[in-house]
């Protein structure tokens, strides 16, 4: 019998049949998830969708824009945590954004 790791700080979730939850999402939300940059779970995206539904009165375009905005905020937060607040400008040390041309120019110097 394998020992269980009971000392983990991760929340234990009873996420039985996650595809069933995905299948029950509204069609507009399922369409949005297919183009999302982050791996949203059905539970978390439905929670956000429900909040946006209350705030916008069910305007699908506004709800989709709200999902896009939430995802941009999460990506921006992750970008700052992973690469630093000055990314991509900090990489060259010149205040210029890193591009293929800038990268090649730095090798020539």
Secondary structure as GFF3:
##gff-version 3
##sequence-region A 1 109
A	DSSP	alpha_helix	18	23	.	.	.	ID=ss1
A	DSSP	alpha_helix	27	33	.	.	.	ID=ss2
A	DSSP	alpha_helix	42	56	.	.	.	ID=ss3
A	DSSP	alpha_helix	60	83	.	.	.	ID=ss4
A	DSSP	three_ten_helix	89	91	.	.	.	ID=ss5
A	DSSP	alpha_helix	100	108	.	.	.	ID=ss6
###
